[in-house]
């Protein structure tokens, strides 16, 4: 498991700090992060720790997760700046401190979890979001950032790019719909609390983020499965012909967008976050991973599509990211470089 001191992490955080983001408004703030052991949430936490350690920002962190051991592995022992909340987000959250910002990132998204615990996914996005909102209401929180997904758009037709105002069809009886439907409900809850109680939020509609800290075992998403095969020196098994396209965003590019939205974004709005500059076919992604890693195991393509249960099986429509680009965001890490860094992050 990665931790704050890993050289790849430190390099990424320094590079993120050197962007044009004005970090000073984060000084002396108190931040709650739910789902703190997840890939995106742990990197968010690392960035706040980096600001404290290198630049004395005096940010106080409350990290909420169910697994205390994972929190310790990632962040070490709690101290005056790091506080652990060991609980399920579906239980009421009790804090005796004011909270300036909340990053609500608790909840699973993998096909494995969709197949094995769909009700848990729904609970985290509904009951968990209600608990976060009630806490924010009692603490006069400045803003909640919610990690949503591009999948809330459903099946959108008659457009080449999906902007934040588009909305397509979702079949509530589809076996995968526990995830995007509950994200839709969460966004509606955020908007309702904004209207009724004046709570500010942003919804982060994130697409295909990867990087250090990603789960590779029993995940089921393309990038995670491919990394798992590479790390275990096994053939890469495709579940279809590999002609479908995806576009992937390295973790620090996603984080740069998140911080720009936090500090500059328009309250109570959704933002697309995606790197659409390097779309790639799934089969070509497998070959790129082979090349970068030096793994010469074969890529196995089935004679016919065998898409497993819980997989997102859609034709890619590009996300329109002009809204976040207007805040100064631009992805900086190429797919080749992002894969290289992610591979190095698994080395001790």
PyMOL commands that set and color helices and strands:
alter all, ss='L'
color gray80, all
select helices_A, chain A and resi 7-17+24-26+39-55+68-75+111-116+118-139+150-153+177-197+222-231+251-264+282-293+322-325+335-345
alter helices_A, ss='H'
color red, helices_A
select strands_A, chain A and resi 30-34+60-65+82-86+101-104+143-149+161-162+201-206+209-210+236-237+245-246+249-250+269-273+280-281+299-300+318-319
alter strands_A, ss='S'
color yellow, strands_A
deselect
rebuild
show_as cartoon
